[in-house]
Amino acid sequence: MSSKIHTRKAVIVGAGRVGSHAALCLMFQHLVNEIVFLDVNPAAAAAQAGDLNDLASGLGDNFVIRVGDYSDCKDAHFVILTAGRSRRPGETRLQMLDGTIKILEGIVGPIRDSGFHGILISVSNPCDVVTEYLYRNLGLPRSQVFGTGTLLDSARLRRALSEIIGVNSKQIQAICMGEHGDSSFIPTSHISVQGIDLREYLSLTHRNVSSLDFDDIMKRVRESGSSIVLGKGCTEFGIGSIVASIVLAVLHNEKIVVPLSAHLDGEYGESGICAGVPCVLGAQGIEQVLEIDLSYDERKAMRKSCGIIRENVEKAMPTAKEA
């Protein structure tokens, strides 16, 4: 970052269900001491702040939770972008593109003009397209502008594998890559159980890797969010915890490897787009994009997914030049 940030302040753009639950997770883990909501509906944002202040008081905690304006971004350590409507039942994330870009047009300029130089975490869908839009328009290095990407997909993947092979999900190392959407894929060649290659683990437990239907597992992962949206209208708890885990990794300089939506600059043969790829996350944000070895089929899946992202980036920014 251009200058050291001394605050533990988070500005959350969008005070809806995702933004409020991100705030809740940050509070429960005592990660920040000031949360500022920005929203097109100031009254609703004030109500969220009031409700969370009641929670803080009930817990005996000392937080500053309030409604502010874009000038608050100047000294914020984090800006968390959750603005946008909820996904409708049966709708893909890519179908939300036009509406989200219209919202972003009124947000990006004020954030940039505020002098913000911290870390921006993008949650709004379609995640990869939105993150690329932000990267190109904020003038910050890619280490400081990234999206939650396939981090939530990967958590859902580990949960599915845990249920299938009967191992605690914390013991499973597995990620999804590519688009945070219907073209995401699983690099199965990199799945392990507490450091033991999945195939070897299944052999040791007298099972065969062929007994796992990865097409079905990927379908379960992709449909997980859709089924939640169908049942309750949005996803909020899982993504809130994901945001908090990112903030924790930055504040504690954890240098963990997680899949995030990062701007690609030649990695995997791709440039000019953001996609879910494994990254080293620490105090400076994304400290390195890791280009892991993929099998032929995995490389093919990556190209396909990146092609879909690129097509939609071009729709969102038809005349934009890559930053």
C-alpha positions in Angstrom: 0.0 0.0 0.0 1.2 3.5 -0.7 1.1 4.5 2.9 0.5 2.6 6.1 -3.1 2.5 7.4 -3.4 2.8 11.1 -7.2 2.4 11.4 -9.2 -0.8 11.8 -12.0 0.7 9.9 -14.2 -1.0 7.3 -16.6 0.8 4.9 -19.3 -1.5 3.7 -21.0 -0.4 0.5 -24.5 -1.9 0.5 -26.3 -2.3 3.8 -28.6 -5.1 2.8 -28.5 -8.7 4.0 -25.0 -9.5 2.7 -23.5 -6.3 4.0 -25.1 -6.5 7.4 -24.0 -10.1 7.9 -20.5 -9.3 6.8 -20.6 -6.6 9.5 -21.9 -9.1 12.0 -19.1 -11.6 11.3 -16.5 -8.8 11.6 -18.0 -7.8 15.0 -18.2 -11.3 16.4 -14.5 -11.9 15.6 -13.5 -8.4 16.8 -11.6 -7.7 13.6 -12.5 -4.0 13.2 -13.4 -1.3 15.6 -15.4 0.9 13.2 -17.9 0.0 10.5 -19.4 2.6 8.2 -22.4 1.7 6.0 -22.9 3.5 2.6 -26.2 2.8 0.9 -28.6 4.5 -1.5 -31.2 4.1 1.3 -29.7 6.0 4.2 -32.7 5.2 6.5 -32.3 1.5 5.9 -28.6 1.8 6.5 -29.2 3.7 9.7 -31.6 1.0 10.9 -29.0 -1.7 10.2 -26.4 0.3 12.2 -28.9 0.8 15.0 -29.6 -2.9 15.2 -25.9 -3.8 15.2 -25.3 -1.2 17.9 -27.9 -2.9 20.0 -26.1 -6.1 19.5 -22.8 -4.5 20.5 -24.3 -3.0 23.6 -25.9 -6.3 24.6 -22.5 -8.1 24.2 -20.8 -5.3 26.1 -18.5 -4.6 23.2 -17.3 -1.2 22.0 -17.8 -0.7 18.3 -18.5 2.4 16.2 -21.2 1.4 13.7 -22.7 4.3 11.7 -23.8 5.6 8.4 -21.3 7.7 6.5 -20.4 9.0 3.1 -17.6 8.3 0.5 -15.2 10.5 2.3 -15.0 7.8 4.9 -13.1 5.6 2.4 -10.0 7.8 2.6 -8.7 6.3 5.8 -10.5 3.0 5.7 -8.4 -0.2 5.8 -11.1 -2.1 4.0 -13.9 -1.2 1.6 -16.3 -4.2 1.2 -18.5 -3.9 -1.9 -21.8 -5.7 -1.5 -24.0 -3.3 -3.4 -26.6 -4.8 -5.8 -29.8 -6.7 -5.7 -30.2 -10.3 -4.6 -30.2 -13.0 -7.2 -33.6 -14.1 -8.2 -34.6 -17.8 -8.2 -33.5 -19.5 -11.4 -31.3 -16.6 -12.4 -27.5 -16.9 -13.1 -25.1 -14.5 -11.6 -24.2 -13.3 -15.1 -27.7 -12.2 -15.7 -27.2 -9.6 -12.9 -24.5 -7.9 -14.9 -26.4 -4.9 -16.4 -28.0 -3.9 -13.2 -24.8 -4.2 -11.2 -22.7 -2.2 -13.6 -25.3 0.6 -13.5 -24.9 0.7 -9.7 -21.1 0.6 -9.9 -21.1 3.7 -12.2 -22.2 5.7 -9.2 -19.9 4.1 -6.7 -16.4 3.8 -8.3 -15.8 7.5 -8.9 -16.5 8.5 -5.3 -14.4 5.7 -3.9 -11.5 6.7 -6.2 -11.9 10.4 -5.5 -11.9 9.9 -1.8 -8.2 9.0 -1.8 -8.9 5.4 -0.7 -5.7 3.4 -0.7 -6.6 0.3 1.4 -7.9 -3.1 0.3 -11.1 -3.4 -1.6 -13.0 -6.8 -1.3 -15.7 -7.2 -3.9 -18.6 -9.4 -3.2 -21.2 -8.1 -5.7 -22.2 -10.4 -8.6 -21.2 -11.3 -11.2 -18.1 -11.4 -9.0 -15.3 -11.8 -11.6 -16.7 -9.2 -14.0 -17.3 -6.7 -11.2 -13.8 -7.2 -9.8 -12.2 -6.5 -13.2 -14.4 -3.4 -13.6 -13.2 -2.2 -10.2 -9.5 -3.0 -10.9 -9.6 -1.0 -14.2 -11.3 2.0 -12.7 -9.8 2.4 -9.2 -6.2 2.8 -10.2 -5.0 0.5 -7.4 -2.6 -2.5 -7.8 -4.2 -5.9 -8.2 -3.0 -6.9 -4.7 -5.5 -4.4 -3.2 -8.5 -5.0 -5.5 -9.9 -8.5 -5.5 -13.1 -10.5 -5.2 -14.3 -13.3 -3.0 -14.3 -15.4 -6.2 -14.5 -19.1 -5.7 -13.7 -19.0 -2.0 -17.3 -19.8 -1.0 -17.6 -22.4 -3.8 -14.5 -24.1 -2.4 -16.0 -24.2 1.1 -19.1 -25.8 -0.4 -16.9 -28.3 -2.3 -15.1 -29.3 0.9 -18.4 -29.8 2.6 -19.7 -32.0 -0.2 -16.5 -34.1 -0.2 -16.7 -34.3 3.6 -20.1 -35.8 3.4 -19.1 -38.3 0.7 -15.8 -39.6 2.0 -16.6 -39.2 5.7 -13.8 -36.9 6.8 -13.9 -33.6 8.6 -14.0 -30.8 6.0 -11.1 -29.0 7.8 -8.9 -32.0 6.8 -9.7 -31.6 3.1 -7.6 -29.4 0.8 -9.7 -28.7 -2.3 -10.6 -25.6 -4.3 -12.8 -24.5 -7.2 -11.3 -22.3 -9.9 -12.5 -20.0 -12.7 -15.7 -18.1 -12.7 -17.8 -17.7 -9.5 -20.6 -19.1 -11.5 -21.8 -22.0 -13.7 -18.4 -22.5 -15.5 -16.4 -23.0 -12.3 -14.4 -26.3 -12.1 -12.6 -28.5 -9.7 -8.9 -29.1 -10.2 -9.2 -32.7 -9.0 -5.5 -33.4 -9.4 -4.9 -31.1 -6.4 -7.3 -32.6 -3.9 -5.8 -34.1 -0.7 -6.8 -35.2 2.8 -4.4 -33.7 5.4 -1.6 -33.8 2.8 -2.4 -37.3 1.5 -3.4 -37.3 -2.2 -7.0 -38.1 -2.6 -6.4 -41.2 -4.7 -4.0 -42.5 -2.1 -6.3 -41.7 0.7 -9.2 -43.6 -0.9 -6.9 -46.5 -1.6 -5.8 -46.6 2.0 -9.5 -46.6 3.1 -10.3 -49.3 0.5 -12.1 -47.1 -1.9 -11.4 -46.1 -5.5 -11.3 -42.6 -6.9 -13.6 -43.7 -9.6 -16.3 -44.0 -7.0 -16.4 -40.2 -6.8 -18.6 -38.6 -9.5 -16.9 -35.2 -9.8 -19.5 -34.0 -12.4 -22.2 -34.6 -9.8 -20.1 -33.0 -7.0 -19.5 -29.9 -9.1 -23.2 -29.7 -9.9 -24.0 -29.9 -6.1 -21.5 -27.0 -5.5 -22.9 -24.9 -8.3 -26.5 -25.5 -7.3 -25.9 -24.9 -3.6 -26.3 -21.2 -3.8 -29.3 -21.5 -6.2 -31.1 -23.8 -3.8 -30.6 -21.3 -0.9 -31.8 -18.4 -3.1 -34.9 -20.5 -4.0 -35.7 -21.3 -0.4 -35.0 -17.9 1.3 -34.4 -15.3 -1.4 -30.6 -14.8 -0.9 -27.4 -16.2 0.5 -25.9 -14.2 3.4 -24.4 -16.2 6.2 -21.8 -18.1 4.2 -20.5 -15.1 2.3 -20.4 -13.0 5.5 -18.1 -15.5 7.1 -15.9 -15.6 3.9 -15.5 -11.8 4.0 -14.5 -12.0 7.7 -11.9 -14.7 6.9 -10.3 -12.5 4.3 -10.1 -9.5 6.7 -8.6 -11.8 9.4 -5.9 -13.0 7.0 -5.0 -9.5 6.0 -4.9 -8.1 9.6 -3.0 -11.0 10.9 -0.7 -11.3 7.9 -1.6 -15.0 7.7 -0.2 -15.7 4.3 -2.8 -18.3 3.6 -3.4 -19.8 0.2 -7.0 -19.2 -0.9 -8.8 -19.0 -4.2 -9.8 -15.4 -4.9 -11.0 -13.5 -8.0 -7.7 -11.8 -9.0 -6.7 -9.8 -12.1 -4.7 -12.1 -14.3 -1.6 -10.8 -16.1 -0.4 -13.8 -18.1 -1.1 -16.5 -15.5 -2.8 -19.6 -17.0 -2.3 -17.9 -20.4 -5.0 -15.3 -19.5 -4.8 -11.5 -19.3 -7.3 -8.7 -18.9 -9.8 -10.5 -16.7 -10.3 -11.5 -13.1 -10.9 -15.2 -12.3 -10.9 -17.5 -9.2 -7.3 -18.7 -8.8 -5.2 -19.7 -5.7 -3.5 -16.7 -4.1 -1.2 -16.0 -1.2 -3.2 -13.6 1.1 -1.4 -11.5 3.7 -1.0 -8.0 5.1 -0.6 -6.4 1.6 -3.6 -8.2 0.2 -2.9 -10.6 -2.6 0.9 -11.1 -2.3 1.2 -13.7 -5.1 -1.0 -15.3 -7.7 -0.1 -19.0 -7.8 0.0 -20.7 -11.2 -0.5 -24.3 -10.3 0.0 -27.2 -12.7 -3.3 -28.3 -14.3 -4.1 -31.4 -16.3 -5.2 -31.1 -19.9 -8.9 -31.3 -19.0 -8.4 -28.7 -16.2 -6.6 -26.3 -18.5 -9.4 -26.7 -21.0 -12.0 -26.0 -18.3 -10.0 -22.9 -17.2 -9.9 -21.6 -20.8 -13.6 -22.1 -21.2 -14.4 -20.4 -17.9 -12.1 -17.5 -18.6 -13.7 -17.1 -22.1 -17.1 -16.7 -20.5 -15.7 -14.1 -18.1 -14.0 -12.2 -20.9 -17.1 -12.1 -23.0 -19.0 -10.5 -20.1 -16.2 -8.1 -19.3 -16.4 -6.9 -22.9 -20.1 -6.4 -22.5 -19.6 -4.4 -19.3 -16.7 -2.3 -20.7 -16.9 -2.4 -24.5 -14.6 0.5 -25.0 -12.4 0.2 -21.9 -8.7 -0.3 -22.2 -7.1 -2.7 -19.8 -5.4 -0.9 -16.9 
